Amino acid sequence: MEILTYVDSDIFFFSSPDPIYDELGDQSVLIHEHRFPPRLAHLVEYGRYNVGLLCFRNDSYSIRVLNWWRERCLEWCYCRLENGKYADQAYLDDWLTRFDRVVVLRNVGAGVAPWNHEQYVYSSDVSGRVLVNGTPLVFYHYHSLTFVNPGVIIPVK
């Protein structure tokens, strides 16, 4: 296996993930930002980056990242803010300086979520594809998608 991609279960792909892998290129690790709008900028205390989708190439660089992250999560991983930590997520905040060959996803259509969707313009092209600021929507992170019963789904909690 060349690339391992972790995807949260509350993410829905609207189009091909190819643009994500194009941005990973020959790098080893791909992360993506929450992209909080100014009104929600204070939420960065939960982490600048989101762990909803992460890509790891099968090489020594990403193995180093994964081992470090595993050790940190074994030491402390709780769903609360504490000393600059939050769950498994805030650990990503310094990966660009701590590790080599880490890239941040820039595609505006990848990583749309309830915490950032208000800042984008939505449309569709002639084939019906959803566009975000003119770019095809790759995935939406629903965040706490809840199935109440077979006929009722709460997309965001």
C-alpha positions in Angstrom: 0.0 0.0 0.0 1.5 3.3 -1.0 -0.9 5.8 0.7 -3.1 5.3 3.8 -6.0 7.8 4.0 -7.9 8.2 7.3 -11.5 9.5 6.8 -14.0 10.2 9.5 -17.3 8.3 9.2 -19.3 11.6 9.0 -17.6 12.8 5.8 -19.4 12.5 2.5 -17.6 12.7 -0.9 -19.4 14.6 -3.6 -16.7 14.1 -6.2 -13.5 12.3 -6.8 -10.8 12.6 -4.1 -8.1 12.8 -6.9 -7.5 16.6 -6.1 -6.5 15.6 -2.6 -3.9 13.1 -3.8 -2.7 15.6 -6.4 -1.9 18.0 -3.6 -0.2 15.3 -1.6 2.0 14.9 -4.7 5.3 13.3 -3.6 5.1 14.6 0.0 4.6 12.2 2.9 1.7 13.6 5.0 -1.3 15.7 4.1 -3.4 17.6 6.6 -6.2 20.1 6.2 -7.2 23.2 8.1 -10.5 23.9 9.8 -10.5 27.2 7.9 -12.6 29.0 10.5 -14.2 32.2 9.3 -13.4 35.4 11.3 -16.6 35.0 13.4 -15.4 31.6 14.6 -11.6 32.2 14.8 -11.7 31.6 18.5 -12.3 27.9 17.8 -8.7 27.5 16.7 -8.0 26.6 20.3 -9.4 23.1 19.3 -6.7 22.9 16.7 -5.8 24.7 13.5 -6.1 21.4 11.6 -8.9 18.8 11.4 -8.3 15.1 11.7 -11.4 14.2 9.6 -9.1 13.4 6.6 -5.4 12.7 6.7 -3.1 11.0 4.2 0.1 9.1 5.0 2.5 7.8 2.4 4.1 4.5 3.3 7.6 5.9 3.9 9.9 6.7 6.8 8.7 10.4 7.1 5.1 9.5 7.7 6.0 6.6 9.9 7.9 9.1 12.1 4.8 11.3 12.2 2.5 8.5 13.0 4.7 7.1 15.8 5.1 10.5 17.4 1.3 11.1 17.2 0.5 7.7 18.6 2.8 8.3 21.6 1.2 11.7 22.3 -2.3 10.2 22.1 -1.4 7.4 24.4 0.0 10.0 26.9 -3.1 12.3 26.6 -6.2 12.1 24.4 -9.4 13.5 25.9 -12.3 15.3 24.4 -11.6 18.5 26.3 -9.3 21.5 26.1 -6.3 21.3 28.4 -2.9 22.9 28.2 -3.1 23.6 24.4 -4.3 20.1 23.7 -7.7 18.8 22.4 -8.3 15.1 21.8 -6.0 13.8 19.0 -6.4 17.0 17.0 -4.4 19.9 18.4 -1.3 17.7 18.1 -1.3 18.5 14.4 -0.8 22.2 14.9 3.0 22.1 14.7 3.5 19.3 12.2 4.7 21.7 9.5 7.6 22.7 11.6 8.1 19.5 13.6 8.3 17.1 10.6 9.5 17.1 7.1 7.3 16.4 4.0 4.0 17.6 5.5 1.7 19.5 3.2 -1.6 21.4 3.9 -4.5 20.8 1.6 -5.4 24.0 -0.2 -8.4 22.9 -2.3 -11.4 24.9 -1.1 -13.8 22.1 -2.1 -12.2 19.7 0.3 -12.9 20.1 3.9 -16.1 22.1 3.8 -17.9 21.8 7.2 -20.4 23.4 9.5 -17.6 25.4 11.1 -16.5 27.0 7.8 -19.3 26.7 5.3 -20.7 30.2 5.9 -17.7 31.9 4.1 -18.2 30.2 0.8 -20.4 30.8 -2.3 -22.2 27.7 -3.5 -23.4 27.0 -7.1 -23.6 24.2 -9.5 -22.3 23.6 -12.9 -24.2 22.4 -16.0 -23.9 18.7 -14.9 -25.3 19.5 -11.5 -22.0 19.2 -9.6 -21.9 21.3 -6.4 -19.3 24.1 -6.6 -17.6 25.9 -3.7 -16.3 29.3 -4.8 -16.3 27.8 -8.4 -14.4 24.7 -7.4 -16.0 21.2 -7.3 -17.0 20.2 -3.8 -14.9 17.2 -3.0 -16.1 16.4 0.5 -18.2 17.8 3.3 -17.5 17.0 6.9 -20.9 16.8 8.6 -19.6 16.7 12.2 -21.7 14.6 14.5 -24.1 13.3 11.8 -26.8 11.6 13.8 -29.3 9.0 12.6 -32.4 9.4 14.8 -34.3 6.7 13.0 -34.4 5.4 9.4 -36.4 8.5 8.3 -34.7 11.2 10.3 -31.1 12.3 10.0 -29.6 15.3 11.8 -26.7 16.4 9.6 -25.0 18.6 12.2 -25.4 18.6 16.0 
